[in-house]
Each structure stands twice: as C-alpha cells, then as structure tokens.
Amino acid sequence: MKKLILAALMAVALSYQATAQKSKKKKETTVEAPVLTTREVWLAHLDQLSRPVLQSLANDSLKIKMPVELSVHIDNKASRSQVAYLEAFGRLLCGIAPWLNAEGGTPPEVALRDTYRQWAVKAVANAVNPQAKDYMKFEGAGQPLVDAAFLALAFVRSPWLWEHLDATTKQNVVNSFVKTREIKPGFSNWILFSGMIEAFFCKYGYSWDILRIEYCYRQFEQWYLGDGIYGDGEKFHFDYYNSYVIQPFLVNIHQVVSAKNSSFNWAGKKIMERAQRYAHIQEKLVNPDGTFPAIGRSLVYRGGAFHHLADMALVHNLPKEISVAQTREALTAILKKTTESKTTFDEKGWLKIGFYGAQPEIADSYITTGSLYLCSFILLPLGLPETDEFWSASPQPWTSQRIWQGLPVPPDHAID
C-alpha cells in the first residue's frame, strides 16, 4: 500500500497536459491526468528531489550512488569532491525539516512523511558515525562549516528530528559541530554559519559561545545598507545572498537566542522590519511566468534564491503588502519553472548543474552536485498544515501578474 501511495505522488509532473492514446479502433481518446492540489504538487517535487539523497544515506550508500559532478571552473577538485555529500545532505534536510516536524495531513502525505522520517533518522546516524561508509567530513577546509550550519538549521527547524535521535547519534552530531569551531569563517555571510551552529547549541541546552552570536549581530548591523538589504561583507553584491543565507539566518538565530537570552532584544525589531521589506522585494522579483532575474553568483541553487520569502511564509511573518495566497502562487510558479526542463535531473533522479536544466558553464568555482540541493529551501511552507491559510486561501495573482494584467497596484516605498 505504501509503495502505491508513493508511486502516486511520484507520478505527478509539475505541469500537466492531457495525453492522447489511440483506441483499438484507431481513434484518439484523451486521458487526463488526475488534478492535484497545489500542496500535492509541492509534495511530489519534495519526493522527487529528496528520495535519491535520503534513501541512499539511510542505507549507508550515498557515497556509492551519488554522482559528483563538479563545476567546469572548480577551484579545488579533491576537497570539493569530499564535501559534496555533506552539502547534499545538510542542504536537503534544511529545506524539508519543517515538513518532517509537522503532523497530520492526508493519508498519502502522512505515509510519505513517515517514510522520510525513518530515512532522516538513519541518515543522520550514518552521516556522523565514524564507522559508517557515509561518514562525513566536518573539519579541514572551509566548506564543512557552511553545510554543518545548514544541518544545524535543519535541527532548529525540526525538533521532532532531534528528539528522535538516539543518545549516541546526538553526541556524534555535537562532536561533529564542535569540530567546525576550528574553521575560521570568511569576513562575509560566513560568520552567520558559525552563529547558526552556536544557536543550535543554545536551543538544545549545550554550552554555546555568546561572542560568536554577538559578532553576527554587530557585524551585520555595520553592513546594513538600507531598504531591507545587507552587504555580504564590506561591499554590496548584486546577488541573492540576502535570501540564500543572510536574512533567514539572522531571523532564525534571533528567534532561538532571544528565547534564552535577552542580550539581543535591541536588534529584534530591526531584523524583522528589514526581513519583511526584503520579502516584499523578493515577491516583486517574480515575473508573471515564474521566471526571475538571473543575477549574481550561485544561480545553480535555482528556487533556493527565494529561501527568505519561503521562510517568512513559514513563520507567518510576511509583510502586510503581500498576501499568503499570492506568495504561495508565486513560489509555486518558481518551483515549476525551475524544474520543468527535462535535463534538470539525470536518468537516476539526481540534480544536474544548471539554472534552467543542465547548464554546467553557469556554475561558480565552488559548485558540486551536492551544492544544488539548496533549491529545497523553497519547500519550507510544507511545514504549515494543509488547513493553514497559506494552502487554503483562494489563488491570487502576485504583484508582477497584477501589473501586467492592468490591475490596481499600490505604490512601492523604501523603509528607510
């Protein structure tokens, strides 16, 4: 029965067309695919994206099965190849963590979640077990700090997952995260990776370094440029790193540490006001057909460029200027557009390097197959129940659709 349920979800494509078949009398008859809800479309994508990674790692065979495609501009082939597995795991788990943490839903969704929960628990155990074939690298060059932080954020977003790990696995996770303290973060968004790991320690009652957290707050206050935008370091970069990392990490770090310590209360209002403004900007970037400007580095993260907008929807903190319904429709359009190319996945279901389908030339020097799974971050609202307004509200056009349909649109203003 479970196989039938999963097969039904996997059979769904992200765009639907009637298929023609010839009858025995050589007459064409139209067979329509089942009409799915928007949530079912998202779940089908989650399954398609996640299954190769989590099932393989749960079976201690990720390093055997996952192809490691490297950027044609790769800067350190040996090191990048080693960390690709942690990249795939940490990023994927970070994107689906809220859904793993959720409860309820239709019988098919509950069955699918139960399967993924079992895989996730086993996957974490193998990733941090020195005796496992899929044991992952958390020390050495800088990249493990990045993906350890994504894994830490996954645990922050899914207390269910953390609570269902056995004591040995929990200690192995902590030991792995402690190793990353030896990695010096770059003077950029990377300081937030160190901060997120400390936020994990804070949330779950381990000894945490308040100075690393303080550094995040103080430095990004210095790097704030105005109108909801932070610099990624000392200079402005026209890219999506305010969404990939900066804004979601600041919001999540603050939510964790402010629940345990009042030292950073001074920053909360600023962080949230800026986060709402940037979410508003992000929604406006979505074109009427679900495309968005291909600007800046790391474009191979595809829909992950809207990590921040998805996160703000998840925590019910969207700005008043945009509705949950138009946000859902915009994110759905992005999800479909960024995965509709037949070359997005290889023949075994692994992601290929590219922005729209396979485009290896567009990858930056640090990109591997594992890097690509940051695209899962767009799936965060699946952590909301199907009864939530995000899923139940009637469809509404997003801003660019309203504009190009000649519908009323209010003026746009900077916040400072």
DRENDO-1510 file (C-alpha; in Angstrom, 1 decimal, always signed):
<recs>
REC; n; res; u; v; w
REC; 1; MET; +0.0; +0.0; +0.0 .
REC; 2; LYS; +2.8; +2.4; +0.9 .
REC; 3; LYS; +4.5; +1.8; -2.4 .
REC; 4; LEU; +1.3; +2.6; -4.2 .
REC; 5; ILE; +0.9; +5.8; -2.3 .
REC; 6; LEU; +4.5; +6.9; -3.0 .
REC; 7; ALA; +4.2; +5.9; -6.6 .
REC; 8; ALA; +1.1; +8.1; -7.0 .
REC; 9; LEU; +3.0; +11.1; -5.8 .
REC; 10; MET; +6.0; +10.4; -7.9 .
REC; 11; ALA; +3.8; +10.1; -11.0 .
REC; 12; VAL; +2.8; +13.7; -10.8 .
REC; 13; ALA; +4.7; +16.1; -13.1 .
REC; 14; LEU; +5.0; +19.7; -12.2 .
REC; 15; SER; +3.0; +20.7; -15.3 .
REC; 16; TYR; +0.0; +18.8; -16.5 .
REC; 17; GLN; -1.2; +18.1; -20.0 .
REC; 18; ALA; -3.8; +15.8; -21.4 .
REC; 19; THR; -2.2; +12.7; -23.0 .
REC; 20; ALA; -3.6; +11.1; -26.2 .
REC; 21; GLN; -3.9; +7.4; -26.8 .
REC; 22; LYS; -5.2; +5.5; -29.7 .
REC; 23; SER; -8.0; +3.1; -29.2 .
REC; 24; LYS; -8.3; -0.3; -30.8 .
REC; 25; LYS; -10.4; +1.3; -33.5 .
REC; 26; LYS; -7.5; +3.7; -34.1 .
REC; 27; LYS; -9.5; +6.6; -32.8 .
REC; 28; GLU; -7.8; +9.1; -30.4 .
REC; 29; THR; -9.2; +9.4; -27.0 .
REC; 30; THR; -7.9; +11.9; -24.4 .
REC; 31; VAL; -6.8; +10.6; -21.0 .
REC; 32; GLU; -6.5; +13.4; -18.4 .
REC; 33; ALA; -4.0; +13.2; -15.5 .
REC; 34; PRO; -5.5; +13.4; -12.0 .
REC; 35; VAL; -6.0; +17.0; -10.9 .
REC; 36; LEU; -3.8; +17.6; -7.8 .
REC; 37; THR; -3.9; +20.3; -5.2 .
REC; 38; THR; -1.0; +22.8; -5.1 .
REC; 39; ARG; +0.2; +21.1; -1.9 .
REC; 40; GLU; +0.3; +17.7; -3.7 .
REC; 41; VAL; +2.3; +19.3; -6.5 .
REC; 42; TRP; +4.8; +20.5; -3.9 .
REC; 43; LEU; +4.9; +17.1; -2.2 .
REC; 44; ALA; +5.6; +15.4; -5.5 .
REC; 45; HIS; +8.5; +17.7; -6.0 .
REC; 46; LEU; +9.8; +17.1; -2.5 .
REC; 47; ASP; +9.7; +13.3; -3.1 .
REC; 48; GLN; +11.4; +13.6; -6.5 .
REC; 49; LEU; +14.2; +15.8; -5.1 .
REC; 50; SER; +14.7; +14.1; -1.7 .
REC; 51; ARG; +14.4; +10.4; -2.4 .
REC; 52; PRO; +17.8; +9.7; -4.0 .
REC; 53; VAL; +19.7; +11.5; -1.3 .
REC; 54; LEU; +17.9; +10.4; +1.9 .
REC; 55; GLN; +17.1; +6.8; +0.9 .
REC; 56; SER; +20.8; +6.3; -0.1 .
REC; 57; LEU; +22.2; +7.9; +3.0 .
REC; 58; ALA; +19.7; +5.9; +5.2 .
REC; 59; ASN; +21.1; +2.8; +3.6 .
REC; 60; ASP; +24.7; +3.9; +4.1 .
REC; 61; SER; +25.3; +4.1; +0.3 .
REC; 62; LEU; +25.2; +7.8; -0.6 .
REC; 63; LYS; +28.9; +7.8; -1.4 .
REC; 64; ILE; +28.3; +4.8; -3.7 .
REC; 65; LYS; +25.3; +6.1; -5.5 .
REC; 66; MET; +25.5; +9.9; -5.7 .
REC; 67; PRO; +27.3; +11.2; -8.8 .
REC; 68; VAL; +29.7; +14.0; -8.0 .
REC; 69; GLU; +29.5; +16.5; -10.9 .
REC; 70; LEU; +32.0; +19.4; -10.4 .
REC; 71; SER; +31.9; +22.9; -11.8 .
REC; 72; VAL; +33.9; +23.2; -15.0 .
REC; 73; HIS; +35.6; +26.1; -13.2 .
REC; 74; ILE; +36.2; +24.1; -10.0 .
REC; 75; ASP; +38.9; +25.6; -7.7 .
REC; 76; ASN; +39.8; +22.5; -5.6 .
REC; 77; LYS; +38.7; +19.3; -7.1 .
REC; 78; ALA; +39.9; +16.9; -4.3 .
REC; 79; SER; +38.4; +19.0; -1.4 .
REC; 80; ARG; +35.2; +19.8; -3.2 .
REC; 81; SER; +34.6; +16.2; -4.1 .
REC; 82; GLN; +34.9; +15.1; -0.4 .
REC; 83; VAL; +32.5; +17.6; +1.0 .
REC; 84; ALA; +29.8; +17.2; -1.8 .
REC; 85; TYR; +28.0; +14.6; +0.3 .
REC; 86; LEU; +27.6; +16.8; +3.3 .
REC; 87; GLU; +26.5; +19.6; +1.0 .
REC; 88; ALA; +23.7; +17.4; -0.4 .
REC; 89; PHE; +22.6; +16.1; +3.0 .
REC; 90; GLY; +22.7; +19.3; +5.0 .
REC; 91; ARG; +21.0; +21.5; +2.4 .
REC; 92; LEU; +18.3; +19.0; +1.6 .
REC; 93; LEU; +17.5; +18.3; +5.2 .
REC; 94; CYS; +17.4; +22.0; +5.9 .
REC; 95; GLY; +14.7; +22.5; +3.3 .
REC; 96; ILE; +12.4; +19.7; +4.3 .
REC; 97; ALA; +12.9; +19.9; +8.0 .
REC; 98; PRO; +9.7; +21.9; +8.7 .
REC; 99; TRP; +7.7; +19.2; +6.9 .
REC; 100; LEU; +9.4; +16.4; +8.9 .
REC; 101; ASN; +8.4; +18.3; +12.0 .
REC; 102; ALA; +4.8; +18.7; +11.0 .
REC; 103; GLU; +1.9; +16.4; +11.9 .
REC; 104; GLY; -1.3; +15.3; +10.1 .
REC; 105; GLY; -2.4; +15.7; +6.6 .
REC; 106; THR; -4.0; +13.3; +4.1 .
REC; 107; PRO; -3.2; +9.6; +4.4 .
REC; 108; PRO; -0.8; +9.6; +1.5 .
REC; 109; GLU; +1.1; +12.6; +2.9 .
REC; 110; VAL; +1.3; +11.0; +6.4 .
REC; 111; ALA; +2.6; +7.8; +4.9 .
REC; 112; LEU; +5.2; +9.8; +2.8 .
REC; 113; ARG; +6.3; +11.7; +5.9 .
REC; 114; ASP; +6.6; +8.6; +8.0 .
REC; 115; THR; +8.9; +7.1; +5.4 .
REC; 116; TYR; +11.1; +10.2; +5.2 .
REC; 117; ARG; +11.3; +10.5; +9.0 .
REC; 118; GLN; +12.6; +6.9; +9.2 .
REC; 119; TRP; +15.2; +7.7; +6.5 .
REC; 120; ALA; +16.2; +11.0; +8.1 .
REC; 121; VAL; +16.9; +9.4; +11.4 .
REC; 122; LYS; +19.0; +6.7; +9.8 .
REC; 123; ALA; +20.7; +9.3; +7.5 .
REC; 124; VAL; +21.8; +11.5; +10.4 .
REC; 125; ALA; +23.2; +8.5; +12.3 .
REC; 126; ASN; +25.2; +7.4; +9.3 .
REC; 127; ALA; +26.5; +10.9; +8.5 .
REC; 128; VAL; +28.1; +11.3; +11.9 .
REC; 129; ASN; +29.1; +7.7; +12.7 .
REC; 130; PRO; +32.9; +7.3; +12.2 .
REC; 131; GLN; +32.2; +3.6; +11.5 .
REC; 132; ALA; +29.7; +4.2; +8.6 .
REC; 133; LYS; +30.7; +4.2; +5.0 .
REC; 134; ASP; +28.8; +7.5; +4.6 .
REC; 135; TYR; +30.6; +9.2; +7.5 .
REC; 136; MET; +31.0; +12.9; +6.5 .
REC; 137; LYS; +33.8; +15.4; +6.8 .
REC; 138; PHE; +33.2; +18.2; +9.3 .
REC; 139; GLU; +36.7; +19.6; +9.6 .
REC; 140; GLY; +39.5; +20.8; +7.4 .
REC; 141; ALA; +38.9; +23.5; +4.7 .
REC; 142; GLY; +36.1; +26.0; +5.0 .
REC; 143; GLN; +33.2; +24.3; +3.2 .
REC; 144; PRO; +32.2; +21.9; +6.0 .
REC; 145; LEU; +31.4; +24.9; +8.2 .
REC; 146; VAL; +28.8; +26.0; +5.6 .
REC; 147; ASP; +26.9; +22.8; +5.4 .
REC; 148; ALA; +27.3; +21.9; +9.1 .
REC; 149; ALA; +25.4; +25.2; +9.6 .
REC; 150; PHE; +22.6; +24.1; +7.2 .
REC; 151; LEU; +22.4; +20.8; +9.1 .
REC; 152; ALA; +22.2; +22.8; +12.4 .
REC; 153; LEU; +19.4; +24.9; +11.0 .
REC; 154; ALA; +17.6; +21.7; +10.0 .
REC; 155; PHE; +17.6; +20.6; +13.6 .
REC; 156; VAL; +16.5; +24.1; +14.7 .
REC; 157; ARG; +13.5; +23.8; +12.3 .
REC; 158; SER; +12.7; +20.2; +13.2 .
REC; 159; PRO; +12.8; +19.5; +17.0 .
REC; 160; TRP; +11.0; +16.2; +16.1 .
REC; 161; LEU; +14.1; +15.0; +14.3 .
REC; 162; TRP; +16.5; +16.0; +17.0 .
REC; 163; GLU; +14.3; +14.4; +19.7 .
REC; 164; HIS; +14.1; +11.1; +17.8 .
REC; 165; LEU; +17.9; +10.6; +17.5 .
REC; 166; ASP; +19.4; +8.1; +20.0 .
REC; 167; ALA; +21.9; +9.4; +22.6 .
REC; 168; THR; +24.9; +8.2; +20.7 .
REC; 169; THR; +23.9; +9.9; +17.5 .
REC; 170; LYS; +23.2; +13.1; +19.3 .
REC; 171; GLN; +26.6; +13.1; +20.8 .
REC; 172; ASN; +28.2; +12.4; +17.4 .
REC; 173; VAL; +26.3; +15.4; +16.0 .
REC; 174; VAL; +27.6; +17.6; +18.7 .
REC; 175; ASN; +31.1; +16.3; +18.3 .
REC; 176; SER; +30.9; +17.0; +14.5 .
REC; 177; PHE; +29.6; +20.5; +15.1 .
REC; 178; VAL; +32.3; +21.3; +17.7 .
REC; 179; LYS; +34.9; +20.4; +15.0 .
REC; 180; THR; +33.8; +23.3; +12.9 .
REC; 181; ARG; +34.8; +25.8; +15.6 .
REC; 182; GLU; +38.3; +25.3; +14.3 .
REC; 183; ILE; +37.3; +26.7; +10.9 .
REC; 184; LYS; +37.8; +30.5; +10.5 .
REC; 185; PRO; +34.8; +31.9; +8.7 .
REC; 186; GLY; +35.3; +34.4; +5.9 .
REC; 187; PHE; +34.5; +38.1; +6.5 .
REC; 188; SER; +31.1; +37.8; +4.8 .
REC; 189; ASN; +27.9; +35.9; +5.3 .
REC; 190; TRP; +30.1; +33.0; +6.5 .
REC; 191; ILE; +30.1; +34.5; +10.1 .
REC; 192; LEU; +26.4; +33.5; +10.2 .
REC; 193; PHE; +27.4; +29.9; +9.7 .
REC; 194; SER; +29.4; +29.9; +12.9 .
REC; 195; GLY; +26.5; +31.8; +14.5 .
REC; 196; MET; +23.9; +29.2; +13.5 .
REC; 197; ILE; +25.9; +26.3; +15.0 .
REC; 198; GLU; +26.1; +28.2; +18.3 .
REC; 199; ALA; +22.3; +28.9; +18.0 .
REC; 200; PHE; +21.8; +25.1; +17.7 .
REC; 201; PHE; +23.9; +24.6; +20.9 .
REC; 202; CYS; +21.8; +27.3; +22.6 .
REC; 203; LYS; +18.5; +25.8; +21.6 .
REC; 204; TYR; +19.2; +22.3; +22.8 .
REC; 205; GLY; +21.0; +23.1; +26.0 .
REC; 206; TYR; +24.6; +22.7; +25.2 .
REC; 207; SER; +27.4; +25.1; +26.0 .
REC; 208; TRP; +27.3; +27.9; +23.4 .
REC; 209; ASP; +29.6; +30.8; +22.6 .
REC; 210; ILE; +27.7; +34.1; +23.0 .
REC; 211; LEU; +30.6; +36.0; +21.4 .
REC; 212; ARG; +30.1; +34.3; +18.1 .
REC; 213; ILE; +26.5; +35.2; +18.2 .
REC; 214; GLU; +27.3; +38.8; +19.2 .
REC; 215; TYR; +29.7; +39.0; +16.2 .
REC; 216; CYS; +26.8; +38.2; +13.9 .
REC; 217; TYR; +24.5; +40.9; +15.3 .
REC; 218; ARG; +27.1; +43.6; +15.5 .
REC; 219; GLN; +28.8; +43.0; +12.1 .
REC; 220; PHE; +25.6; +42.8; +10.1 .
REC; 221; GLU; +24.4; +46.0; +11.8 .
REC; 222; GLN; +27.5; +47.6; +10.4 .
REC; 223; TRP; +26.8; +46.0; +7.0 .
REC; 224; TYR; +23.2; +47.1; +6.7 .
REC; 225; LEU; +22.8; +49.3; +3.6 .
REC; 226; GLY; +19.2; +50.3; +3.8 .
REC; 227; ASP; +15.8; +49.3; +2.4 .
REC; 228; GLY; +16.0; +45.8; +3.8 .
REC; 229; ILE; +19.4; +45.0; +2.2 .
REC; 230; TYR; +22.6; +43.9; +3.9 .
REC; 231; GLY; +26.0; +43.9; +2.4 .
REC; 232; ASP; +27.7; +40.5; +2.1 .
REC; 233; GLY; +30.8; +41.8; +3.7 .
REC; 234; GLU; +32.1; +45.3; +3.3 .
REC; 235; LYS; +30.8; +45.8; -0.2 .
REC; 236; PHE; +27.4; +45.4; -1.9 .
REC; 237; HIS; +27.0; +42.3; -4.1 .
REC; 238; PHE; +24.0; +42.2; -6.5 .
REC; 239; ASP; +23.0; +38.6; -5.9 .
REC; 240; TYR; +20.6; +36.5; -3.9 .
REC; 241; TYR; +22.7; +36.0; -0.8 .
REC; 242; ASN; +20.4; +38.1; +1.3 .
REC; 243; SER; +18.0; +35.3; +0.7 .
REC; 244; TYR; +20.2; +32.2; +0.4 .
REC; 245; VAL; +21.8; +33.0; +3.8 .
REC; 246; ILE; +21.8; +36.4; +5.4 .
REC; 247; GLN; +18.2; +37.3; +6.2 .
REC; 248; PRO; +16.9; +33.7; +7.0 .
REC; 249; PHE; +19.9; +33.1; +9.3 .
REC; 250; LEU; +19.5; +36.4; +11.1 .
REC; 251; VAL; +15.8; +35.7; +11.7 .
REC; 252; ASN; +16.3; +32.1; +12.9 .
REC; 253; ILE; +19.4; +32.9; +15.1 .
REC; 254; HIS; +17.4; +35.7; +16.7 .
REC; 255; GLN; +14.3; +33.5; +17.3 .
REC; 256; VAL; +16.5; +30.9; +19.0 .
REC; 257; VAL; +18.7; +33.1; +21.2 .
REC; 258; SER; +16.1; +35.6; +22.2 .
REC; 259; ALA; +14.1; +32.8; +23.7 .
REC; 260; LYS; +17.0; +32.0; +26.0 .
REC; 261; ASN; +18.8; +35.4; +26.5 .
REC; 262; SER; +17.7; +39.0; +26.5 .
REC; 263; SER; +21.1; +40.4; +25.4 .
REC; 264; PHE; +20.0; +40.8; +21.8 .
REC; 265; ASN; +16.5; +42.2; +22.3 .
REC; 266; TRP; +17.7; +45.6; +20.9 .
REC; 267; ALA; +18.1; +44.0; +17.4 .
REC; 268; GLY; +14.8; +42.1; +17.1 .
REC; 269; LYS; +12.6; +44.9; +15.7 .
REC; 270; LYS; +15.2; +46.0; +13.2 .
REC; 271; ILE; +15.8; +42.4; +12.0 .
REC; 272; MET; +12.1; +41.8; +11.5 .
REC; 273; GLU; +11.3; +45.1; +9.8 .
REC; 274; ARG; +14.2; +44.6; +7.3 .
REC; 275; ALA; +13.2; +40.9; +6.8 .
REC; 276; GLN; +9.7; +41.9; +5.9 .
REC; 277; ARG; +10.9; +44.6; +3.5 .
REC; 278; TYR; +13.2; +42.1; +1.7 .
REC; 279; ALA; +10.4; +39.6; +1.5 .
REC; 280; HIS; +8.3; +42.2; -0.2 .
REC; 281; ILE; +11.1; +42.9; -2.7 .
REC; 282; GLN; +11.5; +39.2; -3.4 .
REC; 283; GLU; +7.9; +38.8; -4.2 .
REC; 284; LYS; +8.1; +41.7; -6.7 .
REC; 285; LEU; +11.1; +39.9; -8.4 .
REC; 286; VAL; +8.9; +37.0; -9.6 .
REC; 287; ASN; +7.9; +37.6; -13.2 .
REC; 288; PRO; +4.4; +36.7; -14.4 .
REC; 289; ASP; +5.6; +33.3; -15.8 .
REC; 290; GLY; +7.6; +32.3; -12.7 .
REC; 291; THR; +11.0; +33.3; -14.0 .
REC; 292; PHE; +13.2; +35.7; -12.1 .
REC; 293; PRO; +16.3; +37.7; -12.9 .
REC; 294; ALA; +19.4; +35.6; -13.3 .
REC; 295; ILE; +21.7; +37.9; -11.4 .
REC; 296; GLY; +24.8; +37.1; -9.3 .
REC; 297; ARG; +26.6; +34.0; -8.2 .
REC; 298; SER; +25.2; +30.7; -7.1 .
REC; 299; LEU; +22.4; +30.7; -9.6 .
REC; 300; VAL; +22.5; +26.9; -9.7 .
REC; 301; TYR; +20.6; +27.0; -6.4 .
REC; 302; ARG; +17.5; +27.6; -8.6 .
REC; 303; GLY; +14.4; +28.2; -6.4 .
REC; 304; GLY; +16.6; +28.4; -3.3 .
REC; 305; ALA; +17.0; +32.1; -4.3 .
REC; 306; PHE; +13.6; +32.5; -2.6 .
REC; 307; HIS; +14.7; +30.9; +0.7 .
REC; 308; HIS; +13.8; +34.1; +2.6 .
REC; 309; LEU; +10.4; +34.6; +1.1 .
REC; 310; ALA; +9.6; +30.9; +1.8 .
REC; 311; ASP; +10.9; +31.2; +5.4 .
REC; 312; MET; +8.8; +34.3; +6.1 .
REC; 313; ALA; +5.7; +32.5; +4.9 .
REC; 314; LEU; +6.6; +29.5; +7.2 .
REC; 315; VAL; +6.9; +31.7; +10.3 .
REC; 316; HIS; +3.8; +33.8; +9.4 .
REC; 317; ASN; +5.8; +37.0; +9.1 .
REC; 318; LEU; +5.0; +38.1; +5.6 .
REC; 319; PRO; +4.7; +41.9; +5.1 .
REC; 320; LYS; +1.2; +43.4; +5.1 .
REC; 321; GLU; +1.7; +44.4; +1.4 .
REC; 322; ILE; +1.5; +40.8; +0.1 .
REC; 323; SER; -1.0; +38.1; +0.9 .
REC; 324; VAL; -0.2; +34.5; +1.7 .
REC; 325; ALA; -2.2; +33.4; -1.4 .
REC; 326; GLN; -0.1; +35.5; -3.8 .
REC; 327; THR; +3.0; +34.4; -2.1 .
REC; 328; ARG; +2.0; +30.7; -2.5 .
REC; 329; GLU; +1.2; +31.2; -6.2 .
REC; 330; ALA; +4.5; +33.0; -6.8 .
REC; 331; LEU; +6.5; +30.3; -5.1 .
REC; 332; THR; +4.6; +27.6; -7.0 .
REC; 333; ALA; +5.3; +29.3; -10.3 .
REC; 334; ILE; +9.0; +29.4; -9.4 .
REC; 335; LEU; +9.1; +25.8; -8.4 .
REC; 336; LYS; +7.5; +24.7; -11.7 .
REC; 337; LYS; +9.6; +26.9; -13.9 .
REC; 338; THR; +13.0; +26.0; -12.3 .
REC; 339; THR; +12.3; +22.2; -12.6 .
REC; 340; GLU; +10.3; +21.9; -15.9 .
REC; 341; SER; +13.3; +21.3; -18.1 .
REC; 342; LYS; +13.8; +17.6; -18.9 .
REC; 343; THR; +17.5; +18.0; -18.2 .
REC; 344; THR; +17.0; +19.2; -14.6 .
REC; 345; PHE; +17.6; +15.6; -13.3 .
REC; 346; ASP; +19.8; +12.8; -14.7 .
REC; 347; GLU; +18.3; +9.4; -15.6 .
REC; 348; LYS; +18.6; +8.2; -12.0 .
REC; 349; GLY; +17.0; +11.3; -10.4 .
REC; 350; TRP; +20.0; +13.3; -9.3 .
REC; 351; LEU; +20.1; +17.1; -9.9 .
REC; 352; LYS; +22.3; +18.4; -12.7 .
REC; 353; ILE; +24.2; +21.6; -12.5 .
REC; 354; GLY; +22.3; +24.5; -14.1 .
REC; 355; PHE; +19.8; +27.3; -13.6 .
REC; 356; TYR; +17.2; +26.0; -16.1 .
REC; 357; GLY; +18.0; +22.4; -16.9 .
REC; 358; ALA; +21.6; +21.3; -17.3 .
REC; 359; GLN; +23.9; +24.3; -17.8 .
REC; 360; PRO; +27.3; +23.4; -16.4 .
REC; 361; GLU; +29.0; +26.6; -17.6 .
REC; 362; ILE; +27.0; +28.8; -15.3 .
REC; 363; ALA; +28.4; +27.1; -12.1 .
REC; 364; ASP; +30.8; +29.0; -9.9 .
REC; 365; SER; +34.1; +27.6; -8.9 .
REC; 366; TYR; +32.8; +26.0; -5.6 .
REC; 367; ILE; +29.8; +24.2; -7.1 .
REC; 368; THR; +29.3; +20.4; -6.9 .
REC; 369; THR; +26.3; +18.2; -7.3 .
REC; 370; GLY; +25.7; +18.5; -3.5 .
REC; 371; SER; +25.6; +22.3; -3.7 .
REC; 372; LEU; +22.5; +22.1; -5.9 .
REC; 373; TYR; +20.2; +20.8; -3.1 .
REC; 374; LEU; +19.9; +24.3; -1.6 .
REC; 375; CYS; +17.0; +24.5; -4.1 .
REC; 376; SER; +15.0; +22.5; -1.4 .
REC; 377; PHE; +14.7; +25.7; +0.7 .
REC; 378; ILE; +11.7; +26.9; -1.4 .
REC; 379; LEU; +9.8; +23.9; +0.1 .
REC; 380; LEU; +9.7; +25.4; +3.7 .
REC; 381; PRO; +6.0; +26.2; +3.7 .
REC; 382; LEU; +5.2; +22.5; +3.6 .
REC; 383; GLY; +5.8; +22.7; +7.3 .
REC; 384; LEU; +2.5; +24.5; +7.5 .
REC; 385; PRO; -0.6; +22.2; +7.8 .
REC; 386; GLU; -2.9; +22.0; +4.8 .
REC; 387; THR; -5.5; +23.9; +6.9 .
REC; 388; ASP; -3.2; +26.9; +7.1 .
REC; 389; GLU; -4.2; +29.9; +5.1 .
REC; 390; PHE; -1.1; +29.5; +3.0 .
REC; 391; TRP; -2.6; +26.4; +1.5 .
REC; 392; SER; -6.3; +27.0; +1.9 .
REC; 393; ALA; -6.7; +30.6; +0.6 .
REC; 394; SER; -8.1; +31.1; -2.9 .
REC; 395; PRO; -5.5; +31.8; -5.5 .
REC; 396; GLN; -4.5; +35.5; -6.1 .
REC; 397; PRO; -2.1; +37.0; -8.7 .
REC; 398; TRP; +1.3; +38.1; -7.4 .
REC; 399; THR; +2.5; +41.6; -7.9 .
REC; 400; SER; +4.0; +41.3; -11.4 .
REC; 401; GLN; +1.0; +39.5; -12.7 .
REC; 402; ARG; -1.3; +42.2; -11.4 .
REC; 403; ILE; +0.9; +44.9; -13.0 .
REC; 404; TRP; +0.9; +43.2; -16.4 .
REC; 405; GLN; -2.8; +42.5; -16.3 .
REC; 406; GLY; -3.5; +46.1; -15.7 .
REC; 407; LEU; -4.9; +45.5; -12.2 .
REC; 408; PRO; -4.6; +48.1; -9.4 .
REC; 409; VAL; -1.3; +48.0; -7.6 .
REC; 410; PRO; -0.3; +50.3; -4.7 .
REC; 411; PRO; +2.9; +52.4; -4.9 .
REC; 412; ASP; +6.2; +50.9; -3.6 .
REC; 413; HIS; +8.3; +52.7; -1.0 .
REC; 414; ALA; +11.6; +52.1; +0.8 .
REC; 415; ILE; +11.5; +51.6; +4.5 .
REC; 416; ASP; +14.5; +53.9; +5.3 .
</recs>
